């Protein structure tokens, strides 16, 4: 396949769409399987492209995307004119940064005006974000956009072979724990059995675990999908029950998971781990680096990720800021320099895994910070590194840290085993290191269960109310 053919597949995937590419008719669809395998193999090569080559591809996709929006939406046409921007003059990625950043609040205020209707009467659906920010968003998603922007990107772990992809697409091979947002739309095609309202405490029940084991064995070999917290708890149960299950891959969703927990899941199940960073609006943002499990490579073929500071300026490499996304394939609800409300930083240097796509660290939801008595803020996601020192994850079934005021936190623990005095001392010492010597009162309580928050997600940290 020539370079030109590879670019055409990524820029104009619709040229290879078949009339039977509709949700509900994808499982076992040979035309769709052939399309995904083709796209997947192009991604295997483009991840090694040099930066200049990738920017050429991005410029083509951006130009096509903006042309579509202007030609199909009076609202977006007017918005560009107000900014004094002529879409026809767009010819490089650098011009993108002249466009304003849109916050979630701004998008909510604009309402359904931002939707773009296609003239070809293509099938679409509406999806809602989980609402963990307090502002759930409704997005219009065209099915064909979603297919090309989702399926091939699941398999960017180098352990995946064509046969794995074919098996996934050929039958109902998914068992889902909970109902994470990025798979809700696919349930009718690929999910063999759903436990939509599963909670962490449910997984303490041996009868519930046995039911899940039975479904996995019936459908096996399977891909297991679910919230990371549910998957982790389930795998602890698998270890306790000494079960060997036909799971060949596990897709982690939504909640943050430490590299130690990630390795534990892989060790106990022997499965290929799919750990991606995604959002309802932006889709697949990045995939976990095979060499550095705490970092992600950007899916540059389908989006541009920026990191900006408080003044809206692009940060330097290795400098933390707010994540801003422009996705080329969100034609129903355009993602143009959209602020995600998450923090991260681009990592300098070449990655040791050999992939040349930009590498970034995800630093968690903005506002999810520990505020020290001095007023200094620390990202809650960094708590994991210190908590792991105290082996809190291994000793508990569930835990949650809640900051009540600037000099006091409460840790709620659902213990897996009896917590000794020395266990508590170890935990307090680890947290004291995280607090950088500042005095913080640490209250520890033992509970039977911790309820999920908005969107059904379990939150390791609950920030102080503003």
N, C-alpha and C positions, 0 to 999 in steps of 0.2 A: 504494500500500500504506500502510495506517495505521500509526501508531506501535505500537498494540496488536498488530497482525499481525506486525510486525518482532520485537517482544519475544517473542511466542509461538513464532516460528520458532527463536529462539535458546534459549529455555527448554525448549520441548517439541519438539525436532526429530523425535522418534520418531513424532509424529502424521503426519509426511509420509513416513515410511519405507514402502517397498514390501516385499512378501514376498520379492522377488528381490534385496534388498540383502544379498548375502553375498559374501565374498571369493572370487574365482574366477569371479564373474558380474557384475563391475562394468564391465569394458572394453566400450564400445559400448552399455551399458545405458541406454536413453533415460530411464527413470524416474530413475535415479541421476544422470545428467547434468543433468536438469531440477532436481533437488534441490540439487546443488552450485552451479549457476548462481544459483538463488534465494538460497541461503545466502551465496554470494560477494557478491551485490549488496547484501544487507543489511549485510554487513561494510563495504562501501564507504561506507555512510552512518553506521554506528555509530561509526566511527573519528573522526567530527567531533562526536560528542555531548559536551555539557558534563559535567563530573565528577559532578554530582549525579544527572543522568539515568543515567549509566553505573552509579553505585552502586545505583540502584534495580534495574537489571537484575541486578547481581551479587547483591543481597540475595535476589531471587527464585530465582536459580540455586543459591545456597548453601543456602537453606531446602529446596528440592527435593532437593538432593544429600544433606544430612544426614538428612532424613526417610527417604530410601531406605536409607541405611546402617543406621540404627537399626532399621528395620522388617525388614531382611534379614540382620542379623548380631548374634548374641547377644554376641559379643566386643566390638564397637563400642558396643553398647548399654550393656554393663557399664563400658566405659572412660569413657563420658560420665557415667554415674552416679557413678563414683569421683571424678570432677572436680566433682561437684555441679552438673552442667550439664543443663538441661532443653532438649532440642532444640526442643520446641514453642514455647519462648519466644524462639527466635532470630528477630529481625525486622530486624536491621541488621548491616552489615559490621563495625562496631566490636566486636560481641560475639565475633567470630572470634578476636580477639587474646587472649581469655581462655584459649583452648585451648593446651596445651603444644606446644612445638616438638619434632618427632621427628627424631632424627639417623639417618643410615644404619645406624650400629651398633645403635641401638634397634630399628629395623625388622628387621634381620637376626636379632636375638635373639627377636623375636616370631614369626618364621617365618610359616607359612601361615595362622596364626590371623587375620591381618589381611585375608585374602581375603573378598570378599563374593559369595555365590552368589545369582543372580537366580532368581526363581520361574518365570520364563517360558521356561526352558531355552534361552536365547539362546546363539548360538555364541560361543565365546571361544578364545583361544590363550594360551600362556605365552611370554613374551619375557624375554631376559636382557640386562642392561646390559653394557657392554663390559668392565667390570672394571678400568678404568684407575686407579681408586682403591685397588685391591687387594681390594675387596669387591663382587663382581658380585651384582646383585640379580635375583631372579626375580619377574616381575609377571604377574598375571592380567589380560588385556585383552579386554573384550567388543568384538567386531568392529564392531557398529553405533556404539558410543561412539567407536571409533577413526576411523571414516569421517567422522563429522561434525566431529570435533576435528582432523582432519588435512587432508583435501583442500581445503576452501575457504581454509585459512590459508596454503597454498603461494603463493597468487597475490596477496599484498597489495602487491606492487610496483605503483605506479600505471601502469606501462607495459603491464600485462596487460589484455587485452580479453577479452570473452566468447568470442570465436572461439579464442583461445589455450587457454582452459579446455576448451572443447568438443573441440578437436583432441587435447589431452592425454588426455581421458577416452574418446575414440572409438576409439583404436587403440593398439597396442603401440609407443609413441613414445619410450620411455626407453632410453638406453644408459647403463649404470652402470659406473663405474670403482671397483673394490673393492666392498665390501658394507657401506656405512654402516647403522647400526642403524635409522634412521627409515624406511628403504625395504625392509628385509628382508621384512617381512610382505606387501609389495605386489608382489613379484617375479612371481608367477604371473599377475597381472592385466595389468600395464603394462610390464614390462621386456622389451624385444625381445631383448637379448643381455647377458649378465653376464660380467664379467671378475673373478670373486670373489677371486682370490688375487694380483691385480696388485700389483707393488711399484714403488717409484720407479725402481729400477735397470732394471726391465723396460722402462720408457719410454725408456731410452737406446738401446734396440734398434730400429732403423728398421723391421725386419720386424714387430715387435709393434705399432708405431704404424700401420703400413700396414694391419694386420688391423683395428685399431680404426677407421681411416678408412673402410675398406670397409664395416664394419657400420653406421657412421653414415650413409654415403651410401645404403646399401640401405634403411634405415629412415626416412630423412629426410623432412621436417624433424624433428629430434629435440630432446628435452630431455636434457641430459647431467647425470647425478647422480654424486657421488663425494666422497671425502675431499678437503678443500680442497688438501692438499699434492699429491695425485695430479692433481687438475685443473690446478693451477698448473704442475706439471712437464709435463703433457701439452700445455698451451697453449704453453709454450716450444718444444716439439717442433713444434707446428703452425706457429709463427713461423719456425723454422729450415727446415722443409720447404716453406714458402710455400704452405700448403694453404688452400683456401677450402671450409669444410664447412657443410652445412645444419643448423646448430645454432641454434635460436631462443631457447633458455633454458638456463641452467646453474644447478643446485642445488648449493650448497656445503655440506659437512657436516663436523661434528666438530672439526677443528683450526681454530685461530685463523688469520685471514689479514689482512694489513695492508690499509689502504685503497688504497695504491699498487699492491699485487699485484692487488687486486680490480678496479681501474681498468684494469690491464694486460690482464686476462682479458677484460674487456668490450671493450676497444679491438681486440684481435686477433680475437675471435670475432664481435663485433657482437651478442652474445646478451644477452637480459634476464637479470640476475643475481638468483637467489633466495638470499638470505643470511639464514638464520633461526637463532635460538638455540633449541635443543631438547634434551631429555633423554629417555631411554627411559621413565622413570617419569612425568615431567610432560608430555611431548609438546611442542607448539609454544609456547614461552614468549614469544618476541618476534620481530619482523621488522625488518630493517635500515631505518633512516630514509633516505628518498630524497635528503635534503639533507645529512645528516651521516653519512658512511659508517662512522664508528666508534661509532655509537650505535644502540640498538634501541628500538622502541616495544613496549610490553607488549600482548599479546593479552588485553586486559581482559575481553572478552566471554566468555572461557572460564576465566580464572584470576585469582588475586590474587598479585602479587609483593610481598614485603616485603623490606626490608633491615634487619638487626638488628646491634647491636654485641655485644661479648663478654659483656655482662651480660644479653643477650636482650631489650634494649630497642630500639624502633624508632629508626633513625638519622635525623638531620636530612637535608634535601636536600643533595646534593653531598658527602655524607659516606659513605665506604666502609664496607662491612660484609658480612655473610653473606647470601646469597640464600635466601629461604624462600618456598615455593610452596604454594598451595592450588588444586587443579584441580577444577572442578565436574563434569567429565565422566569422571573416573577411578573408575567405580563398581565395577570388579572388584578393584582394589588402590587403596583410597582414598589420595589425596594431600591430607592435611590438615596444614597448617603443616609441611611436610617440608623439612628442611635439605638443600640440594643439594650442599653442600661446595664451592660456588663463591662468588666475591666479586664485588660490583658496587656501584653507587651510583645512586640516582635523581637525575636532572638537573633543576634548577630552571628555571623560566621556560617560556614558550610556545615550541614548536618552530617554526622558520621554514618547515617544509614544510606547515604548516597542520593536520596531524593532531593531535588533542587527547588521544590516548591517552598515558599516562605514558611518559616517555623515560628510558632507563637506559643506563649503561655496564657492559659485562661486563669484569671485571678478572682473570679467570682462576681456575683451580683453587686453592682454599685450600691452603697449604703449598707452592705453586709459587713460592717467593720466593727472590730472591738475598739472601743474608745477608752484609752487609759486615763487615769486620774489627771495626768499632765495635759490631756487634750489630744495627745498623739493618737493616730488611727492606725490599726493593723488589720490587714485583710484576714477575714475569718477563714478563708480557704487554707491559709498557712498553718492553722491550728492542727491540721492533720499530721504534719510532720512531727509535731511535739507530742500529740496524743499517741502516735504510734510508738514513741519511745516508752510510754507507760503501758503499752499493750492493751489499751482500752477497748479497741475493736474486737480483739480476740476474747476478752473477758466479759463482753456484754452482748446482749441480743439487740439492744437499741440504746442510743443515748442522745441527749440534746443539751446544748449549752445555751443558756439564756442570760443575756446581760440585763440586769435590772436597773443599775445606775453606774456611774463612772468608776466606782471603786468596789463593785460587787457583781459576781456572776453566780448563777446556780446551774449545777450539772444534774440533770435527771438521768438516772441509769436504770435500765431493765437488765439485771445481771444474768449472765450465762452460768456463773458459778458464784460461790460465796466470796464477797469482797473482804479481804483482810485489812487490818490496819496498815500493814506495809504496802498493800496495793494502793490505798488512798494516799499514803505519803508519796509514793512513786508518781502518782498522777499530779499531786499538788506541786511537786518539784519540777515536773516537766512543764506545767503551765506557768510556773514562776519564771522559767527561762524564756518562755514565749512573751511574757509581760515585761521582759527586759529590765527586771529588777524593781519595777514599780509595784507598790503594795496594792494587792487586790484581794478582797475577801472571797473565798471560794466555798460555797455551800454545796454539799452533796446530798441528794435525796435518792432513795431507791423506790421505784414505782413498778407497776405491773405492765403498763403499756403507755406509749406516747402517741397521741393522735396525729394524723397527717394534717398539713396546712392546706392552703388554697391549691386547687388543681390536683389534689390527691397526692402531692409530693411530701416526702418527709424531709424536714429541715434539720441539719446537724446544728445550725446556729440560728438563734433568734435575736436580732439586734435590739438595742435599747430603743424604746419609743421616742420619737422626736417630739 
